């Protein structure tokens, strides 16, 4: 029982890191346990210093204002993400309409988008909008939706509805995990409807994911890997994971890392 409780708390914590907050009633429904059990989980997470409990739920325990600083919470594996971004930006052409999902890898793509002409960019990420808003030659569009401070993104049904009637050439999609059984996975249910709408609006779907995401699964599944056309990952990918991509006939682009080990090249 203790093992299941720990697993549940890990999943709850992943959801709160993604959304910035969670409600007791929602967590009780999602995990199919009583609200009393959820409150005990939140009390333990608060004691560990991860969250602060509030009436009806909890919020992420942050010492800084991420929205004011426009700084993403997730800053891991940045060398790999920059390499992936460098490969991704090569796929963008003048006159394209592209969708940039929220996330640290897509943010690195945005930083490299310079000097384009008549480029249409749609994003649900406020930090990406701030990066690209000053660039000439870019027509920037930002979705509506519910704001999530850890990812500086807009999410939920209103964000998804923005894509109705939209046609894009390419979408650069983020993910939390790539699982053979669960497919593309995310720590937040609210993001699923937005990412599905992005995929349905684009001719070509590029999944940008560093190699640590392969073989991992998060809380909520978006769907099978067949939903995407290409995955762009880094050269630290293991041979076993590369074989998985080949076996599933998943087209992939490998971004070379500056100091990648020779066994992974």
C-alpha positions in Angstrom: 0.0 0.0 0.0 2.9 2.4 0.8 4.3 1.8 -2.6 1.1 2.7 -4.3 0.8 5.8 -2.1 4.3 6.9 -3.1 3.5 6.4 -6.8 0.3 8.4 -6.5 2.1 11.2 -4.8 4.8 11.2 -7.5 2.0 11.6 -10.1 0.3 14.3 -8.2 3.5 16.2 -7.9 4.1 15.9 -11.6 0.7 17.3 -12.3 1.3 20.2 -9.9 4.7 21.0 -11.4 3.0 21.1 -14.8 -0.1 23.1 -14.0 1.1 25.1 -11.0 -1.9 23.9 -8.9 -4.4 21.2 -8.4 -7.8 20.8 -6.7 -8.6 18.0 -4.2 -11.8 17.1 -5.9 -10.1 16.8 -9.3 -7.3 14.6 -7.9 -9.8 12.4 -6.0 -11.7 11.8 -9.3 -8.6 11.2 -11.4 -6.9 8.8 -8.9 -10.2 7.2 -7.8 -9.5 7.6 -4.1 -11.3 9.6 -1.4 -10.7 13.3 -0.8 -9.4 12.4 2.6 -6.7 10.3 1.0 -5.8 13.1 -1.3 -5.5 15.6 1.5 -3.2 13.3 3.3 -1.0 13.1 0.1 -1.0 16.9 -0.1 -0.1 17.2 3.5 2.9 14.9 3.0 4.0 16.8 -0.1 3.7 20.1 1.9 5.8 18.7 4.7 8.5 17.7 2.1 8.5 21.4 0.9 7.1 20.8 -2.6 3.8 22.5 -2.4 1.7 24.8 -0.3 -1.8 23.7 0.6 -4.7 26.1 0.0 -8.4 25.9 0.5 -9.7 23.1 -1.8 -6.3 22.2 -3.2 -2.6 23.0 -3.4 -0.1 25.2 -5.4 3.5 24.7 -6.4 5.9 26.0 -3.8 7.9 28.6 -5.7 10.3 31.1 -4.3 10.1 33.3 -7.4 7.6 34.7 -9.7 8.1 32.7 -12.9 5.6 34.8 -14.9 7.3 38.0 -14.0 10.7 36.6 -15.0 9.3 34.7 -18.0 11.5 31.8 -17.0 10.5 28.2 -17.4 10.6 25.8 -14.5 12.0 22.9 -16.5 15.6 23.7 -17.5 17.0 20.1 -17.7 19.1 18.7 -20.6 19.5 22.1 -22.2 22.5 21.1 -24.3 20.4 18.4 -26.0 17.5 20.7 -26.4 19.6 23.4 -28.1 21.0 20.8 -30.5 17.4 19.6 -31.3 16.3 23.2 -31.9 19.2 23.8 -34.3 18.0 20.9 -36.4 14.3 21.9 -36.1 14.9 25.4 -37.4 16.4 24.1 -40.6 13.0 22.7 -41.5 11.3 26.1 -41.4 11.0 28.0 -44.7 10.0 31.6 -45.6 6.2 31.7 -46.0 5.5 28.8 -43.7 2.7 28.7 -41.2 4.1 26.9 -38.1 2.8 26.0 -34.7 5.2 26.1 -31.7 4.0 24.2 -28.7 4.9 25.4 -25.2 8.0 23.9 -23.6 11.8 24.4 -23.1 12.8 22.7 -26.4 10.3 24.8 -28.5 11.5 27.9 -26.6 15.0 27.1 -27.9 13.6 26.8 -31.4 12.0 30.3 -31.1 15.3 31.8 -30.1 16.8 30.6 -33.4 14.0 31.9 -35.6 15.6 35.0 -37.1 15.7 36.6 -40.6 12.6 34.8 -42.0 10.2 36.5 -44.4 6.4 36.2 -44.2 6.5 33.5 -41.5 3.3 32.8 -39.7 3.8 31.6 -36.1 1.0 30.3 -33.8 1.9 29.5 -30.2 0.3 28.9 -26.9 3.4 30.0 -25.0 3.7 33.5 -23.6 7.5 33.4 -23.4 7.8 32.3 -27.0 5.5 35.2 -28.0 7.8 37.6 -26.2 10.8 36.2 -28.0 9.2 36.4 -31.5 7.1 39.5 -31.1 10.1 41.7 -31.9 11.2 39.8 -35.0 10.4 41.5 -38.3 9.0 39.2 -41.0 7.0 37.2 -38.5 3.2 37.4 -38.1 2.7 36.2 -34.6 -0.6 34.7 -33.3 -1.2 33.6 -29.7 -4.0 31.4 -28.5 -6.3 32.2 -25.6 -6.9 29.8 -22.7 -6.1 29.2 -19.1 -2.6 30.3 -18.0 -0.1 27.8 -16.4 2.8 29.5 -14.8 5.3 26.6 -14.7 5.2 26.3 -18.5 4.2 29.9 -19.2 1.5 28.4 -21.5 -2.2 28.8 -22.3 -4.2 25.6 -22.1 -7.6 24.0 -21.9 -10.6 24.1 -24.2 -10.3 27.8 -25.2 -6.7 27.3 -26.3 -7.8 24.2 -28.4 -10.7 26.1 -30.0 -8.3 28.6 -31.4 -7.1 26.0 -33.9 -10.5 25.4 -35.4 -10.3 26.3 -39.1 -6.5 26.8 -38.8 -4.2 25.3 -41.4 -0.5 25.1 -40.6 2.4 23.6 -42.6 4.2 22.3 -39.6 3.8 21.9 -35.8 6.7 21.4 -33.5 5.3 19.5 -30.6 6.7 18.9 -27.1 6.1 15.8 -24.9 6.9 14.6 -21.4 7.4 10.9 -22.4 7.5 8.6 -25.3 6.2 5.1 -24.4 5.6 2.1 -26.7 2.4 1.2 -24.8 1.1 4.6 -23.9 2.4 6.6 -26.9 2.8 10.3 -26.3 2.3 11.1 -22.6 2.0 14.3 -20.6 1.6 15.2 -16.9 -1.5 17.3 -17.5 -4.9 16.4 -18.8 -5.7 19.9 -19.7 -2.9 19.9 -22.4 -4.2 16.9 -24.3 -7.0 18.7 -26.1 -4.6 21.5 -27.1 -2.0 19.2 -28.5 -4.5 17.2 -30.3 -5.9 20.4 -31.9 -2.4 21.4 -33.0 -1.7 18.0 -34.6 -5.0 18.1 -36.5 -4.3 21.6 -37.8 -0.8 20.7 -39.3 0.3 18.9 -42.4 3.5 17.7 -40.8 4.0 16.9 -37.1 7.5 17.1 -35.7 7.9 15.8 -32.1 10.9 17.6 -30.5 12.1 15.4 -27.5 15.5 14.9 -26.0 16.6 11.3 -25.7 15.8 11.0 -22.0 12.1 11.2 -22.8 12.2 7.9 -24.9 11.0 4.9 -22.9 9.4 7.1 -20.2 5.7 7.7 -19.7 3.8 10.4 -17.8 0.3 10.5 -16.4 -1.9 11.2 -19.4 -1.7 9.6 -22.8 -2.4 11.7 -26.0 -2.3 8.7 -28.3 -0.2 6.4 -30.4 3.2 7.3 -31.9 1.6 7.1 -35.3 0.1 10.6 -34.6 3.5 12.1 -35.4 5.5 12.2 -38.7 9.0 12.8 -37.4 10.8 12.8 -34.0 13.8 15.1 -33.6 16.0 13.9 -30.8 19.7 14.1 -29.8 22.6 11.9 -30.4 22.8 10.7 -26.8 20.0 8.3 -27.8 20.8 4.7 -27.0 21.1 2.0 -29.6 18.1 0.2 -28.0 16.0 3.3 -28.2 17.0 4.0 -31.8 16.0 0.4 -32.6 12.6 1.1 -31.1 12.1 4.1 -33.4 13.1 1.9 -36.4 10.9 -1.0 -35.4 7.9 1.4 -35.2 8.8 2.9 -38.5 9.1 6.3 -36.9 11.1 8.7 -39.0 13.7 10.4 -36.9 16.2 13.2 -37.1 19.2 12.9 -34.9 20.7 16.2 -33.7 24.4 15.8 -33.0 25.6 16.8 -29.6 28.9 18.7 -29.3 30.4 16.0 -27.1 28.3 13.0 -27.9 29.9 9.7 -27.1 31.2 7.7 -30.1 28.9 4.8 -29.2 25.8 6.9 -29.8 26.7 8.5 -33.1 
